[in-house]
Amino acid sequence: MKRTFDLLISFILFFILSPVVLIIGILIKFNLGTPILFKQMRPGLNGKPFNLYKFRSMSNQNDEYGRPLPDHQRLTRFGKILRKLSLDELPQLVNVVKGDLSLVGPRPLLMEYLPLYTEDQAKRHHVRPGITGWAQVNGRNAISWEEKFKLDVWYVNHQSFSLDIKILLLTIVKVVRSEGVNSETNVTMTSFKGSSSLKNEKYYK
């Protein structure tokens, strides 16, 4: 039922938002150049890697040593608008259709975080990751990693169709209000360094 719902809603949104997607692509080309899409390997269900798609929101500026400048320097005004309205997430509907993502589930993070999770935190990979999730409607980037993982695991243990509908409705409210887009100190979340000395290698092998 969840997969059928994901496909149905994704195709409907594709049909409705296709003009918006086209316009955003043109604006990114004009403001940031190419590539238009940002692609990055992320862990999916049971930690299986897949390519996550997003609209680019940052420039490709590097320092004198060829290293990317900090996020706050590369995030343009146009990119901030995309993130504020969560429009940069629209290409992830392709991931939903492919089966990499669900509409609702724990957000897929970086592959390098997999060995840093505690055994309990790693349970977030027991379900398919999502475009939005319980942590996103309860703080998003404005809460700590530990709080976020607790919310993710709570979702895994309590998931239901009615809960997914509730999260989707709350997501609309959060997007309209632009709540929790940035952390308290950065335009994006700071890197996760691990909340325990214990390493979980289950998804790293």
PyMOL commands that set and color helices and strands:
alter all, ss='L'
color gray80, all
select helices_A, chain A and resi 2-31+45-47+71-74+77-84+87-89+92-98+111-116+121-126+136-138+140-142+145-158+161-177
alter helices_A, ss='H'
color red, helices_A
select strands_A, chain A and resi 37-43+49-55+102-104+130-132
alter strands_A, ss='S'
color yellow, strands_A
deselect
rebuild
show_as cartoon
